[in-house]
Amino acid sequence: MHFVVLSLAIAPVAVAVVTWVGVRELLAKEEREQTIPLASDMKAQVVAGESEAAQRPGSQFQAHAAKAASLTSDRSGAPLKTRVG
């Protein structure tokens, strides 16, 4: 009986935590995906010798990367991170 009551008390908290982590990971994924065309733009501009023009997408790239990092750098995202190497 105590197990059932405890389970009913813990279940909503577990659902909330999983939802919170999932939403943050999806937001971070969107931020990372927004860097892809910016990287292509920067590359094209650097190859064309337009280094000053590459600074604008470079700044946007940095902003998106920083936002993605902030969304995944707290302890809530730690269980989803994997180590490579």
KOLDRENRO-821367 format. One record per atom (N, C-alpha, C, O): residue number from 1; residue in one letter; atom name; z negated, x, y negated. Coordinates in nm, 3 decimals, always signed. Each point is the difference from the previous one (the first is absolute). Layout:
KOLDRENRO-821367
<site seq="NUM" type="A" atom="CA" up="Z" east="X" north="Y"/>
...
END
This chain:
KOLDRENRO-821367
<site seq="1" type="M" atom="N" up="+0.000" east="+0.082" north="+0.119"/>
<site seq="1" type="M" atom="CA" up="+0.000" east="-0.082" north="-0.119"/>
<site seq="1" type="M" atom="C" up="+0.000" east="+0.087" north="-0.126"/>
<site seq="1" type="M" atom="O" up="+0.074" east="-0.028" north="-0.094"/>
<site seq="2" type="H" atom="N" up="-0.156" east="+0.133" north="+0.092"/>
<site seq="2" type="H" atom="CA" up="-0.005" east="+0.089" north="-0.115"/>
<site seq="2" type="H" atom="C" up="+0.133" east="+0.072" north="-0.019"/>
<site seq="2" type="H" atom="O" up="+0.042" east="+0.027" north="-0.113"/>
<site seq="3" type="F" atom="N" up="+0.023" east="+0.004" north="+0.224"/>
<site seq="3" type="F" atom="CA" up="+0.129" east="+0.068" north="-0.006"/>
<site seq="3" type="F" atom="C" up="+0.104" east="-0.088" north="-0.071"/>
<site seq="3" type="F" atom="O" up="+0.079" east="+0.049" north="-0.080"/>
<site seq="4" type="V" atom="N" up="-0.079" east="-0.176" north="+0.110"/>
<site seq="4" type="V" atom="CA" up="+0.095" east="-0.094" north="-0.060"/>
<site seq="4" type="V" atom="C" up="-0.025" east="-0.010" north="-0.150"/>
<site seq="4" type="V" atom="O" up="+0.095" east="+0.002" north="-0.079"/>
<site seq="5" type="V" atom="N" up="-0.219" east="-0.013" north="+0.041"/>
<site seq="5" type="V" atom="CA" up="-0.034" east="-0.010" north="-0.143"/>
<site seq="5" type="V" atom="C" up="+0.039" east="+0.129" north="-0.072"/>
<site seq="5" type="V" atom="O" up="+0.057" east="-0.004" north="-0.109"/>
<site seq="6" type="L" atom="N" up="-0.087" east="+0.118" north="+0.170"/>
<site seq="6" type="L" atom="CA" up="+0.035" east="+0.128" north="-0.060"/>
<site seq="6" type="L" atom="C" up="+0.151" east="+0.015" north="-0.010"/>
<site seq="6" type="L" atom="O" up="+0.051" east="+0.049" north="-0.102"/>
<site seq="7" type="S" atom="N" up="+0.021" east="-0.090" north="+0.204"/>
<site seq="7" type="S" atom="CA" up="+0.147" east="+0.006" north="-0.002"/>
<site seq="7" type="S" atom="C" up="+0.057" east="-0.086" north="-0.111"/>
<site seq="7" type="S" atom="O" up="+0.094" east="+0.041" north="-0.069"/>
<site seq="8" type="L" atom="N" up="-0.149" east="-0.159" north="+0.052"/>
<site seq="8" type="L" atom="CA" up="+0.047" east="-0.088" north="-0.105"/>
<site seq="8" type="L" atom="C" up="-0.030" east="+0.054" north="-0.139"/>
<site seq="8" type="L" atom="O" up="+0.072" east="-0.029" north="-0.096"/>
<site seq="9" type="A" atom="N" up="-0.176" east="+0.107" north="+0.084"/>
<site seq="9" type="A" atom="CA" up="-0.035" east="+0.060" north="-0.129"/>
<site seq="9" type="A" atom="C" up="+0.088" east="+0.121" north="-0.030"/>
<site seq="9" type="A" atom="O" up="+0.036" east="+0.024" north="-0.115"/>
<site seq="10" type="I" atom="N" up="+0.000" east="+0.052" north="+0.218"/>
<site seq="10" type="I" atom="CA" up="+0.077" east="+0.124" north="-0.020"/>
<site seq="10" type="I" atom="C" up="+0.149" east="-0.028" north="-0.011"/>
<site seq="10" type="I" atom="O" up="+0.070" east="+0.072" north="-0.072"/>
<site seq="11" type="A" atom="N" up="-0.019" east="-0.172" north="+0.140"/>
<site seq="11" type="A" atom="CA" up="+0.144" east="-0.027" north="+0.003"/>
<site seq="11" type="A" atom="C" up="+0.062" east="-0.015" north="-0.139"/>
<site seq="11" type="A" atom="O" up="+0.104" east="+0.061" north="-0.024"/>
<site seq="12" type="P" atom="N" up="-0.161" east="-0.138" north="-0.068"/>
<site seq="12" type="P" atom="CA" up="+0.063" east="-0.012" north="-0.132"/>
<site seq="12" type="P" atom="C" up="+0.003" east="+0.132" north="-0.076"/>
<site seq="12" type="P" atom="O" up="+0.095" east="+0.027" north="-0.074"/>
<site seq="13" type="V" atom="N" up="-0.197" east="+0.054" north="+0.092"/>
<site seq="13" type="V" atom="CA" up="-0.003" east="+0.131" north="-0.067"/>
<site seq="13" type="V" atom="C" up="+0.110" east="+0.089" north="+0.057"/>
<site seq="13" type="V" atom="O" up="+0.070" east="+0.068" north="-0.075"/>
<site seq="14" type="A" atom="N" up="-0.055" east="-0.069" north="+0.207"/>
<site seq="14" type="A" atom="CA" up="+0.104" east="+0.081" north="+0.063"/>
<site seq="14" type="A" atom="C" up="+0.139" east="-0.045" north="-0.046"/>
<site seq="14" type="A" atom="O" up="+0.086" east="+0.084" north="-0.027"/>
<site seq="15" type="V" atom="N" up="-0.064" east="-0.212" north="+0.020"/>
<site seq="15" type="V" atom="CA" up="+0.130" east="-0.052" north="-0.046"/>
<site seq="15" type="V" atom="C" up="+0.025" east="+0.042" north="-0.145"/>
<site seq="15" type="V" atom="O" up="+0.111" east="+0.039" north="-0.034"/>
<site seq="16" type="A" atom="N" up="-0.211" east="-0.046" north="-0.048"/>
<site seq="16" type="A" atom="CA" up="+0.014" east="+0.039" north="-0.141"/>
<site seq="16" type="A" atom="C" up="+0.034" east="+0.148" north="-0.013"/>
<site seq="16" type="A" atom="O" up="+0.085" east="+0.038" north="-0.080"/>
<site seq="17" type="V" atom="N" up="-0.151" east="+0.046" north="+0.157"/>
<site seq="17" type="V" atom="CA" up="+0.025" east="+0.145" north="-0.006"/>
<site seq="17" type="V" atom="C" up="+0.142" east="+0.031" north="+0.046"/>
<site seq="17" type="V" atom="O" up="+0.071" east="+0.077" north="-0.066"/>
<site seq="18" type="V" atom="N" up="-0.030" east="-0.135" north="+0.176"/>
<site seq="18" type="V" atom="CA" up="+0.135" east="+0.024" north="+0.052"/>
<site seq="18" type="V" atom="C" up="+0.104" east="-0.048" north="-0.101"/>
<site seq="18" type="V" atom="O" up="+0.101" east="+0.067" north="-0.021"/>
<site seq="19" type="T" atom="N" up="-0.123" east="-0.181" north="-0.040"/>
<site seq="19" type="T" atom="CA" up="+0.092" east="-0.053" north="-0.101"/>
<site seq="19" type="T" atom="C" up="+0.007" east="+0.093" north="-0.120"/>
<site seq="19" type="T" atom="O" up="+0.108" east="+0.029" north="-0.050"/>
<site seq="20" type="W" atom="N" up="-0.224" east="+0.016" north="+0.004"/>
<site seq="20" type="W" atom="CA" up="-0.006" east="+0.090" north="-0.116"/>
<site seq="20" type="W" atom="C" up="+0.079" east="+0.129" north="+0.027"/>
<site seq="20" type="W" atom="O" up="+0.080" east="+0.041" north="-0.083"/>
<site seq="21" type="V" atom="N" up="-0.103" east="+0.020" north="+0.197"/>
<site seq="21" type="V" atom="CA" up="+0.069" east="+0.125" north="+0.034"/>
<site seq="21" type="V" atom="C" up="+0.150" east="-0.026" north="+0.014"/>
<site seq="21" type="V" atom="O" up="+0.081" east="+0.078" north="-0.049"/>
<site seq="22" type="G" atom="N" up="-0.045" east="-0.187" north="+0.114"/>
<site seq="22" type="G" atom="CA" up="+0.141" east="-0.032" north="+0.019"/>
<site seq="22" type="G" atom="C" up="+0.074" east="-0.022" north="-0.130"/>
<site seq="22" type="G" atom="O" up="+0.112" east="+0.048" north="-0.017"/>
<site seq="23" type="V" atom="N" up="-0.173" east="-0.120" north="-0.074"/>
<site seq="23" type="V" atom="CA" up="+0.064" east="-0.026" north="-0.129"/>
<site seq="23" type="V" atom="C" up="+0.017" east="+0.130" north="-0.078"/>
<site seq="23" type="V" atom="O" up="+0.106" east="+0.023" north="-0.059"/>
<site seq="24" type="R" atom="N" up="-0.207" east="+0.060" north="+0.060"/>
<site seq="24" type="R" atom="CA" up="+0.010" east="+0.128" north="-0.072"/>
<site seq="24" type="R" atom="C" up="+0.109" east="+0.089" north="+0.061"/>
<site seq="24" type="R" atom="O" up="+0.073" east="+0.067" north="-0.073"/>
<site seq="25" type="E" atom="N" up="-0.062" east="-0.067" north="+0.204"/>
<site seq="25" type="E" atom="CA" up="+0.104" east="+0.079" north="+0.065"/>
<site seq="25" type="E" atom="C" up="+0.139" east="-0.053" north="-0.034"/>
<site seq="25" type="E" atom="O" up="+0.092" east="+0.079" north="-0.021"/>
<site seq="26" type="L" atom="N" up="-0.076" east="-0.210" north="+0.014"/>
<site seq="26" type="L" atom="CA" up="+0.129" east="-0.058" north="-0.037"/>
<site seq="26" type="L" atom="C" up="+0.036" east="+0.034" north="-0.145"/>
<site seq="26" type="L" atom="O" up="+0.115" east="+0.030" north="-0.031"/>
<site seq="27" type="L" atom="N" up="-0.213" east="-0.035" north="-0.057"/>
<site seq="27" type="L" atom="CA" up="+0.024" east="+0.036" north="-0.140"/>
<site seq="27" type="L" atom="C" up="+0.040" east="+0.147" north="-0.012"/>
<site seq="27" type="L" atom="O" up="+0.089" east="+0.034" north="-0.077"/>
<site seq="28" type="A" atom="N" up="-0.155" east="+0.051" north="+0.153"/>
<site seq="28" type="A" atom="CA" up="+0.032" east="+0.143" north="-0.001"/>
<site seq="28" type="A" atom="C" up="+0.141" east="+0.024" north="+0.054"/>
<site seq="28" type="A" atom="O" up="+0.074" east="+0.083" north="-0.052"/>
<site seq="29" type="K" atom="N" up="-0.037" east="-0.156" north="+0.156"/>
<site seq="29" type="K" atom="CA" up="+0.134" east="+0.012" north="+0.057"/>
<site seq="29" type="K" atom="C" up="+0.105" east="-0.037" north="-0.105"/>
<site seq="29" type="K" atom="O" up="+0.102" east="+0.068" north="-0.011"/>
<site seq="30" type="E" atom="N" up="-0.125" east="-0.174" north="-0.064"/>
<site seq="30" type="E" atom="CA" up="+0.093" east="-0.040" north="-0.105"/>
<site seq="30" type="E" atom="C" up="+0.013" east="+0.109" north="-0.106"/>
<site seq="30" type="E" atom="O" up="+0.109" east="+0.028" north="-0.048"/>
<site seq="31" type="E" atom="N" up="-0.221" east="+0.031" north="+0.012"/>
<site seq="31" type="E" atom="CA" up="+0.003" east="+0.108" north="-0.099"/>
<site seq="31" type="E" atom="C" up="+0.081" east="+0.119" north="+0.053"/>
<site seq="31" type="E" atom="O" up="+0.081" east="+0.057" north="-0.073"/>
<site seq="32" type="R" atom="N" up="-0.103" east="-0.020" north="+0.200"/>
<site seq="32" type="R" atom="CA" up="+0.075" east="+0.112" north="+0.058"/>
<site seq="32" type="R" atom="C" up="+0.149" east="-0.032" north="+0.006"/>
<site seq="32" type="R" atom="O" up="+0.082" east="+0.087" north="-0.027"/>
<site seq="33" type="E" atom="N" up="-0.047" east="-0.209" north="+0.061"/>
<site seq="33" type="E" atom="CA" up="+0.141" east="-0.038" north="+0.009"/>
<site seq="33" type="E" atom="C" up="+0.069" east="+0.005" north="-0.136"/>
<site seq="33" type="E" atom="O" up="+0.120" east="+0.024" north="-0.008"/>
<site seq="34" type="Q" atom="N" up="-0.196" east="-0.047" north="-0.098"/>
<site seq="34" type="Q" atom="CA" up="+0.058" east="+0.005" north="-0.134"/>
<site seq="34" type="Q" atom="C" up="+0.033" east="+0.143" north="-0.043"/>
<site seq="34" type="Q" atom="O" up="+0.074" east="+0.021" north="-0.096"/>
<site seq="35" type="T" atom="N" up="-0.129" east="+0.078" north="+0.166"/>
<site seq="35" type="T" atom="CA" up="+0.031" east="+0.140" north="-0.033"/>
<site seq="35" type="T" atom="C" up="+0.134" east="+0.045" north="+0.056"/>
<site seq="35" type="T" atom="O" up="+0.057" east="+0.097" north="-0.048"/>
<site seq="36" type="I" atom="N" up="-0.007" east="-0.165" north="+0.150"/>
<site seq="36" type="I" atom="CA" up="+0.122" east="+0.045" north="+0.068"/>
<site seq="36" type="I" atom="C" up="+0.121" east="+0.007" north="-0.095"/>
<site seq="36" type="I" atom="O" up="+0.063" east="+0.105" north="-0.009"/>
<site seq="37" type="P" atom="N" up="-0.029" east="-0.214" north="-0.061"/>
<site seq="37" type="P" atom="CA" up="+0.115" east="+0.012" north="-0.091"/>
<site seq="37" type="P" atom="C" up="-0.026" east="+0.096" north="-0.115"/>
<site seq="37" type="P" atom="O" up="+0.093" east="+0.061" north="-0.053"/>
<site seq="38" type="L" atom="N" up="-0.217" east="-0.047" north="+0.013"/>
<site seq="38" type="L" atom="CA" up="-0.033" east="+0.093" north="-0.109"/>
<site seq="38" type="L" atom="C" up="+0.025" east="+0.144" north="+0.044"/>
<site seq="38" type="L" atom="O" up="+0.048" east="+0.081" north="-0.079"/>
<site seq="39" type="A" atom="N" up="-0.080" east="-0.050" north="+0.203"/>
<site seq="39" type="A" atom="CA" up="+0.026" east="+0.135" north="+0.052"/>
<site seq="39" type="A" atom="C" up="+0.150" east="+0.028" north="+0.003"/>
<site seq="39" type="A" atom="O" up="+0.043" east="+0.110" north="-0.033"/>
<site seq="40" type="S" atom="N" up="+0.035" east="-0.209" north="+0.072"/>
<site seq="40" type="S" atom="CA" up="+0.146" east="+0.017" north="+0.001"/>
<site seq="40" type="S" atom="C" up="+0.053" east="+0.021" north="-0.141"/>
<site seq="40" type="S" atom="O" up="+0.086" east="+0.085" north="-0.023"/>
<site seq="41" type="D" atom="N" up="-0.138" east="-0.162" north="-0.072"/>
<site seq="41" type="D" atom="CA" up="+0.042" east="+0.016" north="-0.140"/>
<site seq="41" type="D" atom="C" up="-0.034" east="+0.139" north="-0.052"/>
<site seq="41" type="D" atom="O" up="+0.082" east="+0.066" north="-0.064"/>
<site seq="42" type="M" atom="N" up="-0.205" east="-0.021" north="+0.094"/>
<site seq="42" type="M" atom="CA" up="-0.040" east="+0.134" north="-0.046"/>
<site seq="42" type="M" atom="C" up="+0.091" east="+0.107" north="+0.058"/>
<site seq="42" type="M" atom="O" up="+0.044" east="+0.090" north="-0.070"/>
<site seq="43" type="K" atom="N" up="-0.017" east="-0.101" north="+0.199"/>
<site seq="43" type="K" atom="CA" up="+0.084" east="+0.100" north="+0.067"/>
<site seq="43" type="K" atom="C" up="+0.138" east="+0.003" north="-0.063"/>
<site seq="43" type="K" atom="O" up="+0.052" east="+0.108" north="-0.029"/>
<site seq="44" type="A" atom="N" up="+0.008" east="-0.223" north="+0.007"/>
<site seq="44" type="A" atom="CA" up="+0.133" east="-0.007" north="-0.058"/>
<site seq="44" type="A" atom="C" up="+0.003" east="+0.061" north="-0.140"/>
<site seq="44" type="A" atom="O" up="+0.094" east="+0.070" north="-0.037"/>
<site seq="45" type="Q" atom="N" up="-0.198" east="-0.097" north="-0.039"/>
<site seq="45" type="Q" atom="CA" up="-0.005" east="+0.052" north="-0.137"/>
<site seq="45" type="Q" atom="C" up="-0.023" east="+0.150" north="-0.002"/>
<site seq="45" type="Q" atom="O" up="+0.058" east="+0.070" north="-0.084"/>
<site seq="46" type="V" atom="N" up="-0.139" east="-0.019" north="+0.172"/>
<site seq="46" type="V" atom="CA" up="-0.024" east="+0.144" north="+0.007"/>
<site seq="46" type="V" atom="C" up="+0.127" east="+0.072" north="+0.045"/>
<site seq="46" type="V" atom="O" up="+0.038" east="+0.102" north="-0.057"/>
<site seq="47" type="V" atom="N" up="+0.028" east="-0.157" north="+0.160"/>
<site seq="47" type="V" atom="CA" up="+0.125" east="+0.060" north="+0.049"/>
<site seq="47" type="V" atom="C" up="+0.106" east="+0.001" north="-0.111"/>
<site seq="47" type="V" atom="O" up="+0.079" east="+0.094" north="-0.009"/>
<site seq="48" type="A" atom="N" up="-0.077" east="-0.198" north="-0.073"/>
<site seq="48" type="A" atom="CA" up="+0.096" east="-0.009" north="-0.110"/>
<site seq="48" type="A" atom="C" up="-0.039" east="+0.087" north="-0.119"/>
<site seq="48" type="A" atom="O" up="+0.072" east="+0.005" north="-0.100"/>
<site seq="49" type="G" atom="N" up="-0.185" east="+0.062" north="+0.109"/>
<site seq="49" type="G" atom="CA" up="-0.045" east="+0.086" north="-0.109"/>
<site seq="49" type="G" atom="C" up="-0.068" east="-0.074" north="-0.112"/>
<site seq="49" type="G" atom="O" up="-0.014" east="+0.054" north="-0.110"/>
<site seq="50" type="E" atom="N" up="-0.028" east="-0.177" north="+0.134"/>
<site seq="50" type="E" atom="CA" up="-0.065" east="-0.082" north="-0.102"/>
<site seq="50" type="E" atom="C" up="-0.151" east="-0.004" north="+0.024"/>
<site seq="50" type="E" atom="O" up="-0.057" east="-0.105" north="+0.030"/>
<site seq="51" type="S" atom="N" up="-0.005" east="+0.220" north="-0.044"/>
<site seq="51" type="S" atom="CA" up="-0.143" east="+0.009" north="+0.032"/>
<site seq="51" type="S" atom="C" up="-0.088" east="-0.086" north="-0.091"/>
<site seq="51" type="S" atom="O" up="-0.102" east="-0.053" north="+0.044"/>
<site seq="52" type="E" atom="N" up="+0.142" east="+0.039" north="-0.169"/>
<site seq="52" type="E" atom="CA" up="-0.080" east="-0.085" north="-0.090"/>
<site seq="52" type="E" atom="C" up="+0.009" east="-0.146" north="+0.041"/>
<site seq="52" type="E" atom="O" up="-0.099" east="-0.073" north="-0.008"/>
<site seq="53" type="A" atom="N" up="+0.216" east="+0.030" north="+0.052"/>
<site seq="53" type="A" atom="CA" up="+0.017" east="-0.139" north="+0.045"/>
<site seq="53" type="A" atom="C" up="-0.079" east="-0.027" north="+0.128"/>
<site seq="53" type="A" atom="O" up="-0.039" east="-0.114" north="+0.025"/>
<site seq="54" type="A" atom="N" up="+0.015" east="+0.216" north="+0.054"/>
<site seq="54" type="A" atom="CA" up="-0.075" east="-0.016" north="+0.125"/>
<site seq="54" type="A" atom="C" up="-0.149" east="-0.021" north="-0.025"/>
<site seq="54" type="A" atom="O" up="-0.073" east="-0.041" north="+0.090"/>
<site seq="55" type="Q" atom="N" up="+0.028" east="+0.067" north="-0.210"/>
<site seq="55" type="Q" atom="CA" up="-0.143" east="-0.014" north="-0.030"/>
<site seq="55" type="Q" atom="C" up="-0.045" east="-0.147" north="+0.002"/>
<site seq="55" type="Q" atom="O" up="-0.113" east="-0.029" north="+0.041"/>
<site seq="56" type="R" atom="N" up="+0.198" east="-0.062" north="-0.085"/>
<site seq="56" type="R" atom="CA" up="-0.040" east="-0.141" north="-0.003"/>
<site seq="56" type="R" atom="C" up="-0.026" east="-0.054" north="+0.141"/>
<site seq="56" type="R" atom="O" up="-0.108" east="-0.053" north="+0.027"/>
<site seq="57" type="P" atom="N" up="+0.206" east="+0.065" north="+0.066"/>
<site seq="57" type="P" atom="CA" up="-0.030" east="-0.046" north="+0.136"/>
<site seq="57" type="P" atom="C" up="-0.112" east="+0.083" north="+0.064"/>
<site seq="57" type="P" atom="O" up="-0.073" east="-0.049" north="+0.087"/>
<site seq="58" type="G" atom="N" up="+0.060" east="+0.173" north="-0.130"/>
<site seq="58" type="G" atom="CA" up="-0.109" east="+0.083" north="+0.052"/>
<site seq="58" type="G" atom="C" up="-0.136" east="-0.054" north="-0.038"/>
<site seq="58" type="G" atom="O" up="-0.093" east="+0.000" north="+0.081"/>
<site seq="59" type="S" atom="N" up="+0.081" east="-0.044" north="-0.204"/>
<site seq="59" type="S" atom="CA" up="-0.126" east="-0.059" north="-0.046"/>
<site seq="59" type="S" atom="C" up="-0.029" east="-0.131" north="+0.073"/>
<site seq="59" type="S" atom="O" up="-0.115" east="-0.027" north="+0.037"/>
<site seq="60" type="Q" atom="N" up="+0.219" east="-0.054" north="-0.017"/>
<site seq="60" type="Q" atom="CA" up="-0.017" east="-0.125" north="+0.073"/>
<site seq="60" type="Q" atom="C" up="-0.039" east="+0.028" north="+0.146"/>
<site seq="60" type="Q" atom="O" up="-0.084" east="-0.069" north="+0.056"/>
<site seq="61" type="F" atom="N" up="+0.147" east="+0.170" north="+0.003"/>
<site seq="61" type="F" atom="CA" up="-0.032" east="+0.039" north="+0.136"/>
<site seq="61" type="F" atom="C" up="-0.147" east="+0.037" north="+0.011"/>
<site seq="61" type="F" atom="O" up="-0.070" east="-0.046" north="+0.091"/>
<site seq="62" type="Q" atom="N" up="+0.024" east="+0.128" north="-0.183"/>
<site seq="62" type="Q" atom="CA" up="-0.141" east="+0.042" north="+0.000"/>
<site seq="62" type="Q" atom="C" up="-0.094" east="-0.119" north="-0.013"/>
<site seq="62" type="Q" atom="O" up="-0.103" east="-0.006" north="+0.066"/>
<site seq="63" type="A" atom="N" up="+0.139" east="-0.090" north="-0.151"/>
<site seq="63" type="A" atom="CA" up="-0.086" east="-0.117" north="-0.020"/>
<site seq="63" type="A" atom="C" up="-0.009" east="-0.083" north="+0.128"/>
<site seq="63" type="A" atom="O" up="-0.109" east="-0.043" north="+0.039"/>
<site seq="64" type="H" atom="N" up="+0.221" east="+0.021" north="+0.027"/>
<site seq="64" type="H" atom="CA" up="+0.000" east="-0.077" north="+0.125"/>
<site seq="64" type="H" atom="C" up="-0.076" east="+0.074" north="+0.111"/>
<site seq="64" type="H" atom="O" up="-0.076" east="-0.060" north="+0.076"/>
<site seq="65" type="A" atom="N" up="+0.098" east="+0.191" north="-0.068"/>
<site seq="65" type="A" atom="CA" up="-0.070" east="+0.079" north="+0.102"/>
<site seq="65" type="A" atom="C" up="-0.150" east="+0.001" north="-0.023"/>
<site seq="65" type="A" atom="O" up="-0.078" east="-0.009" north="+0.095"/>
<site seq="66" type="A" atom="N" up="+0.037" east="+0.019" north="-0.221"/>
<site seq="66" type="A" atom="CA" up="-0.143" east="-0.001" north="-0.031"/>
<site seq="66" type="A" atom="C" up="-0.062" east="-0.135" north="+0.033"/>
<site seq="66" type="A" atom="O" up="-0.112" east="-0.007" north="+0.051"/>
<site seq="67" type="K" atom="N" up="+0.185" east="-0.101" north="-0.079"/>
<site seq="67" type="K" atom="CA" up="-0.051" east="-0.134" north="+0.032"/>
<site seq="67" type="K" atom="C" up="-0.014" east="-0.017" north="+0.150"/>
<site seq="67" type="K" atom="O" up="-0.100" east="-0.053" north="+0.048"/>
<site seq="68" type="A" atom="N" up="+0.200" east="+0.099" north="+0.028"/>
<site seq="68" type="A" atom="CA" up="-0.007" east="-0.009" north="+0.147"/>
<site seq="68" type="A" atom="C" up="-0.118" east="+0.081" north="+0.053"/>
<site seq="68" type="A" atom="O" up="-0.071" east="-0.045" north="+0.089"/>
<site seq="69" type="A" atom="N" up="+0.052" east="+0.162" north="-0.145"/>
<site seq="69" type="A" atom="CA" up="-0.113" east="+0.084" north="+0.044"/>
<site seq="69" type="A" atom="C" up="-0.133" east="-0.066" north="-0.031"/>
<site seq="69" type="A" atom="O" up="-0.092" east="+0.005" north="+0.081"/>
<site seq="70" type="S" atom="N" up="+0.081" east="-0.067" north="-0.198"/>
<site seq="70" type="S" atom="CA" up="-0.126" east="-0.065" north="-0.036"/>
<site seq="70" type="S" atom="C" up="-0.030" east="-0.120" north="+0.090"/>
<site seq="70" type="S" atom="O" up="-0.116" east="-0.032" north="+0.025"/>
<site seq="71" type="L" atom="N" up="+0.221" east="-0.034" north="+0.021"/>
<site seq="71" type="L" atom="CA" up="-0.020" east="-0.116" north="+0.088"/>
<site seq="71" type="L" atom="C" up="-0.041" east="+0.040" north="+0.142"/>
<site seq="71" type="L" atom="O" up="-0.056" east="-0.082" north="+0.073"/>
<site seq="72" type="T" atom="N" up="+0.082" east="+0.206" north="-0.036"/>
<site seq="72" type="T" atom="CA" up="-0.030" east="+0.042" north="+0.137"/>
<site seq="72" type="T" atom="C" up="-0.105" east="+0.111" north="+0.007"/>
<site seq="72" type="T" atom="O" up="-0.032" east="+0.046" north="+0.110"/>
<site seq="73" type="S" atom="N" up="-0.020" east="-0.003" north="-0.223"/>
<site seq="73" type="S" atom="CA" up="-0.092" east="+0.114" north="+0.003"/>
<site seq="73" type="S" atom="C" up="-0.146" east="-0.038" north="+0.017"/>
<site seq="73" type="S" atom="O" up="-0.084" east="+0.088" north="+0.020"/>
<site seq="74" type="D" atom="N" up="+0.051" east="-0.215" north="-0.029"/>
<site seq="74" type="D" atom="CA" up="-0.141" east="-0.037" north="+0.016"/>
<site seq="74" type="D" atom="C" up="-0.035" east="-0.014" north="+0.149"/>
<site seq="74" type="D" atom="O" up="+0.088" east="+0.010" north="+0.085"/>
<site seq="75" type="R" atom="N" up="-0.211" east="-0.031" north="-0.056"/>
<site seq="75" type="R" atom="CA" up="-0.047" east="-0.007" north="+0.138"/>
<site seq="75" type="R" atom="C" up="+0.056" east="-0.120" north="+0.077"/>
<site seq="75" type="R" atom="O" up="+0.005" east="+0.003" north="+0.122"/>
<site seq="76" type="S" atom="N" up="+0.036" east="-0.109" north="-0.192"/>
<site seq="76" type="S" atom="CA" up="+0.049" east="-0.119" north="+0.070"/>
<site seq="76" type="S" atom="C" up="+0.129" east="+0.029" north="+0.075"/>
<site seq="76" type="S" atom="O" up="+0.027" east="-0.066" north="+0.101"/>
<site seq="77" type="G" atom="N" up="+0.053" east="+0.162" north="-0.147"/>
<site seq="77" type="G" atom="CA" up="+0.124" east="+0.032" north="+0.068"/>
<site seq="77" type="G" atom="C" up="-0.013" east="+0.109" north="+0.103"/>
<site seq="77" type="G" atom="O" up="+0.097" east="+0.030" north="+0.071"/>
<site seq="78" type="A" atom="N" up="-0.212" east="+0.031" north="-0.060"/>
<site seq="78" type="A" atom="CA" up="-0.019" east="+0.112" north="+0.092"/>
<site seq="78" type="A" atom="C" up="+0.033" east="-0.030" north="+0.145"/>
<site seq="78" type="A" atom="O" up="+0.059" east="+0.085" north="+0.066"/>
<site seq="79" type="P" atom="N" up="-0.093" east="-0.202" north="-0.011"/>
<site seq="79" type="P" atom="CA" up="+0.033" east="-0.025" north="+0.141"/>
<site seq="79" type="P" atom="C" up="+0.149" east="-0.005" north="+0.028"/>
<site seq="79" type="P" atom="O" up="+0.041" east="+0.021" north="+0.115"/>
<site seq="80" type="L" atom="N" up="+0.042" east="-0.048" north="-0.215"/>
<site seq="80" type="L" atom="CA" up="+0.143" east="-0.011" north="+0.022"/>
<site seq="80" type="L" atom="C" up="+0.073" east="+0.132" north="-0.013"/>
<site seq="80" type="L" atom="O" up="+0.116" east="+0.010" north="+0.040"/>
<site seq="81" type="K" atom="N" up="-0.180" east="+0.090" north="-0.094"/>
<site seq="81" type="K" atom="CA" up="+0.064" east="+0.128" north="-0.020"/>
<site seq="81" type="K" atom="C" up="+0.004" east="+0.077" north="+0.133"/>
<site seq="81" type="K" atom="O" up="-0.094" east="-0.006" north="+0.080"/>
<site seq="82" type="T" atom="N" up="+0.203" east="+0.077" north="-0.061"/>
<site seq="82" type="T" atom="CA" up="+0.011" east="+0.082" north="+0.120"/>
<site seq="82" type="T" atom="C" up="+0.020" east="+0.145" north="-0.042"/>
<site seq="82" type="T" atom="O" up="+0.051" east="+0.028" north="-0.109"/>
<site seq="83" type="R" atom="N" up="-0.090" east="+0.060" north="+0.194"/>
<site seq="83" type="R" atom="CA" up="+0.018" east="+0.143" north="-0.027"/>
<site seq="83" type="R" atom="C" up="+0.124" east="+0.048" north="+0.071"/>
<site seq="83" type="R" atom="O" up="+0.025" east="-0.034" north="+0.116"/>
<site seq="84" type="V" atom="N" up="+0.051" east="+0.113" north="-0.187"/>
<site seq="84" type="V" atom="CA" up="+0.120" east="+0.059" north="+0.057"/>
<site seq="84" type="V" atom="C" up="-0.026" east="+0.148" north="+0.015"/>
<site seq="84" type="V" atom="O" up="-0.054" east="+0.064" north="-0.090"/>
<site seq="85" type="G" atom="N" up="+0.091" east="-0.010" north="+0.204"/>
<site seq="85" type="G" atom="CA" up="-0.016" east="+0.145" north="+0.014"/>
<site seq="85" type="G" atom="C" up="-0.065" east="+0.033" north="+0.122"/>
<site seq="85" type="G" atom="O" up="-0.021" east="+0.117" north="+0.028"/>
END
